Amino acid sequence: MKSIYIDEDLAAIRDQVRRYVEMEIVPNVEMWEEKREVPRAVLEEMGRLGFFGLRIPEEFGGIGQGHVASVTFAEELGRSTSGGFAITILVHTDLASPYVTNFGSAEQKSRWLPRFASGEMITAIGVTEPDAGSDVAAIRTTARRDGDGWRLNGTKMFITNGAIADLVFVAAKTNPDVKGSRGISIFAVEAGAPGFGASRALDKMGWHSSNTAELVLDDVWVPADCLIGEENQGFYYIMGNFQNERLSIMGQALGEAQRALELTLDYVKERRAFGAPLWSMQAIRQRLAMRQAELDAARELTYRAAWLTDEGEDTIREVSEVKALVGELVNAILYDCVQFHGGMGYVAETAVERLYRDVRIHSIGGGATEVMLEEIAKRL
Ligand SMILES: Cc1cc2nc3c(=O)[nH]c(=O)nc-3n(C[C@H](O)[C@H](O)[C@H](O)COP(=O)(O)OP(=O)(O)OC[C@H]3O[C@@H](n4cnc5c(N)ncnc54)[C@H](O)[C@@H]3O)c2cc1C
């Protein structure tokens, strides 16, 4: 479909991602869900095909696109009907690696960005802790100076790609004496650093093919050049990248909801009850029609927020609206999709059953609905 936000180049990328997802991803998602992984070979192939370079500047092996491109890419990944697959990719491309693109030094960019773009290195972002999720400033992981570097101690919780990432961006307190938000820094910690590792993989309601780990930092030493950006600016970097994170995850949610509606439409046109297809029941038809209208409106809101962000506007209110609205809407849509699939919608491993579980996180992760509503309310 035409969009004022998507130019010819981006439309071509979108079509290429859609074909790749249909041919190479959809046939495999059930197997990956069962195995609780997206194979590394798939990540490497996607890197080789250029899918990880959308946001990385050209000089470092990418094509330097903006937030609109991220939403477009995420929507197509969402159409895979596997939230676990989509989030594995998006954490790398949109939630974690932008810490280097946006805040890294010239040396860090040339050291890492080409390898992020090629898929040689996969990244994760470690902010959340057992006692601090929505309240980022309350984290307790510490980093103190030690020789020509820093020593990190703490625990990170719910870290997507945590056990498969080659580099994890870890938020830690570097100044415990000031208000939480003013004393946080971001460090790039390599997998295999002594004292650093996943203590357990977390089993989840959905996103089964996505790795979610609890990470422990036990006296982990990192050299000084692993500090990202400026000391004590980490909280502001996290808040800045939340905009990107929320837009791309909600792009994923839009793709998931759209694909689920399409599958439901196919189903109700085929399935018969009381002598006619379910589609002939006005209650079903009209509910699906309204859901499509809501989804179309939500998509416009999302692209508009992404476009305004690309234009350099302050879009905290707009992005919070997107996160609050789409995060709830996708759940309502999947509820209806399961409902109209009847018993089949409840059977494990039908696409709508999987998506119903997968989308539950969208109103919680990356900024719970209530937290987003507070951000909007502050600006009303
Ligand atoms: C599968 C999965 C993957 C994740 N991946 C990552 C990752 O890669 N990296 C990372 O750092 N984190 C990750 N997270 C963490 C995620 O971002 C947090 O779970 C989320 O921010 C909520 O934090 P919390 O779980 O501590 O909930 P809490 O902060 O304890 O909040 C619980 C609930 O209380 C309500 N609430 C909270 N604050 C307010 C408020 N101010 N007003 C009203 N109500 C409120 C909300 O309903 C919220 O859901 C992941 C989580 C999951 C489940």
The ligand as an ORCA input file, in Angstrom:
! r2SCAN-3c Opt
* xyz 0 1
  C      10.605    -11.051     27.350
  C      11.227     -9.812     27.888
  C      12.315     -9.250     27.237
  C      12.950     -8.112     27.752
  N      14.087     -7.638     27.158
  C      14.807     -6.674     27.787
  C      16.092     -6.295     27.311
  O      16.565     -6.796     26.268
  N      16.805     -5.378     28.012
  C      16.329     -4.794     29.145
  O      17.012     -3.981     29.732
  N      15.081     -5.120     29.616
  C      14.337     -6.050     28.975
  N      13.095     -6.409     29.455
  C      12.568     -5.724     30.628
  C      11.328     -4.886     30.365
  O      11.651     -3.734     29.655
  C      10.680     -4.631     31.733
  O      10.064     -5.850     32.110
  C       9.696     -3.503     31.717
  O      10.373     -2.280     31.573
  C       8.864     -3.448     32.996
  O       9.695     -3.485     34.116
  P       9.390     -4.534     35.294
  O       9.218     -5.860     34.701
  O      10.434     -4.371     36.338
  O       8.006     -4.081     35.881
  P       7.761     -3.008     37.048
  O       8.582     -1.803     36.834
  O       7.888     -3.720     38.351
  O       6.235     -2.636     36.788
  C       5.201     -3.631     36.927
  C       3.921     -3.028     36.424
  O       3.545     -1.950     37.253
  C       2.916     -0.932     36.494
  N       3.654      0.326     36.670
  C       4.998      0.520     36.734
  N       5.281      1.831     36.871
  C       4.111      2.487     36.916
  C       3.741      3.859     37.061
  N       4.660      4.826     37.141
  N       2.418      4.151     37.074
  C       1.469      3.182     36.980
  N       1.767      1.872     36.844
  C       3.064      1.537     36.809
  C       2.916     -1.404     35.036
  O       1.692     -2.042     34.761
  C       4.013     -2.431     35.019
  O       3.837     -3.411     34.006
  C      12.435     -7.508     28.923
  C      11.304     -8.056     29.559
  C      10.726     -9.202     29.065
  C       9.566     -9.805     29.817
*
